[in-house]
């Protein structure tokens, strides 16, 4: 089970434990002081000595920060600029643009996470029929609908 706290808080506690180890305290004393098990303190010491501890946690991003900036500029140009008939973005379209520009495949749900990191939000286009006559709709609501409502 993962300890409570953010990654930064846990890293601070781990560094404090390693500092106490270097000061000559025993693993049992450190464990009691920090509220962890002695096995955890021994694991911290082992991880600090191994080269794998210097690697960042998690999977490395497939797009660099520069590529993300380039992607955002491309998205701001609009979907028309990329050959789409309507000027709105979908996750599938953005995934296709990422594949064309950078050669990296993303599932649409992963594209959503990228957009959230860039500060974009979900916007749905309001769909209206091409042949809509607002004047006729207003007339229907004012005169026809009340007559239908009275009969029903």
C-alpha positions in Angstrom: 0.0 0.0 0.0 1.3 3.5 -0.9 2.1 5.8 2.0 0.0 8.9 2.4 1.3 12.2 1.0 2.3 13.6 -2.3 5.4 12.4 -4.2 7.3 15.5 -3.0 6.4 15.0 0.6 7.5 11.3 0.4 10.7 12.3 -1.2 11.4 14.8 1.5 10.8 12.1 4.2 13.0 9.7 2.3 15.9 12.3 2.0 15.5 13.0 5.8 15.8 9.3 6.5 18.9 9.0 4.3 20.5 12.0 6.1 19.8 10.3 9.5 21.4 7.1 8.1 24.5 9.1 7.1 24.6 10.6 10.6 25.0 7.1 12.0 21.5 6.3 13.4 20.2 2.8 13.2 17.4 1.7 10.9 15.1 1.0 13.8 15.6 4.4 15.3 15.0 6.1 12.0 11.9 4.0 11.3 10.4 4.9 14.7 11.2 8.6 14.3 9.7 8.8 10.8 6.8 6.4 11.3 7.8 3.8 8.8 9.1 0.2 9.0 12.8 -0.7 9.3 12.4 -2.6 6.0 11.4 0.7 4.4 14.6 2.4 5.7 16.7 -0.4 4.4 15.1 -0.2 1.0 15.7 3.6 0.9 19.4 2.9 1.6 19.6 0.2 -1.1 17.8 2.4 -3.6 20.1 5.4 -2.9 23.1 3.2 -3.7 21.8 1.7 -6.9 21.9 3.6 -10.3 18.2 3.0 -11.0 17.2 5.5 -8.2 18.4 8.4 -10.4 15.8 7.7 -13.1 12.6 9.7 -12.9 9.4 7.8 -12.0 6.8 7.0 -14.6 6.9 6.5 -18.3 8.8 9.3 -20.2 6.5 11.5 -22.4 6.4 10.6 -26.1 6.1 14.3 -27.1 8.7 16.8 -26.0 7.8 20.2 -24.6 8.8 21.8 -27.9 6.6 19.4 -29.8 3.7 20.2 -27.5 4.2 23.9 -28.3 4.2 23.2 -32.0 1.1 21.1 -31.6 -0.7 23.8 -29.8 0.2 26.3 -32.6 -1.1 23.9 -35.2 -4.4 23.4 -33.3 -4.8 27.2 -33.0 -4.6 27.5 -36.8 -7.8 25.5 -37.0 -9.0 22.3 -38.6 -9.5 24.0 -42.0 -5.8 24.5 -42.2 -5.3 20.7 -41.9 -7.8 19.8 -44.6 -10.9 19.1 -42.7 -14.3 20.3 -44.0 -15.6 21.7 -40.7 -13.6 23.9 -38.4 -13.7 22.0 -35.2 -11.4 19.5 -33.5 -12.2 16.0 -32.3 -9.9 13.7 -30.4 -9.5 11.5 -33.5 -8.6 14.4 -35.7 -6.0 15.6 -33.2 -4.5 12.1 -32.9 -4.2 12.0 -36.7 -2.5 15.4 -36.7 0.0 14.2 -34.0 0.7 11.1 -36.2 1.3 13.2 -39.3 3.4 15.9 -37.6 5.5 13.8 -35.1 5.1 10.1 -36.1 3.7 9.3 -32.7 0.4 7.3 -32.3 -2.0 8.2 -29.5 -5.3 6.8 -28.6 -8.1 9.4 -28.5 -8.3 9.1 -24.7 -4.6 9.9 -24.4 -5.1 12.9 -26.6 -7.6 14.2 -24.1 -4.9 14.1 -21.4 -2.5 16.0 -23.6 -5.1 18.7 -24.3 -5.8 19.0 -20.5 -2.0 19.5 -19.9 -2.1 22.3 -22.6 -5.0 24.0 -20.8 -7.6 23.2 -23.4 -11.2 22.3 -22.5 -14.0 20.4 -24.1 -16.1 22.6 -26.4 -19.0 21.1 -28.3 -20.2 22.9 -31.5 -23.8 24.0 -31.4 -25.5 22.2 -34.2 -28.2 24.0 -36.1 -29.9 23.0 -39.3 -28.9 24.8 -42.5 -32.5 25.6 -43.5 -33.7 26.9 -40.1 -36.0 29.9 -40.4 -35.9 31.6 -37.0 -38.8 33.8 -37.9 -41.0 30.8 -38.7 -40.0 29.1 -35.5 -40.9 32.1 -33.4 -44.3 32.3 -35.2 -45.0 28.6 -34.5 -44.1 29.0 -30.8 -46.3 32.1 -30.4 -49.4 31.1 -32.4 -49.5 27.4 -33.3 -48.1 25.8 -30.1 -50.6 27.4 -27.8 -53.5 26.1 -30.0 -52.0 22.6 -29.9 -51.5 22.9 -26.1 -55.1 23.9 -25.5 -56.5 20.9 -27.4 -54.1 18.3 -25.8 
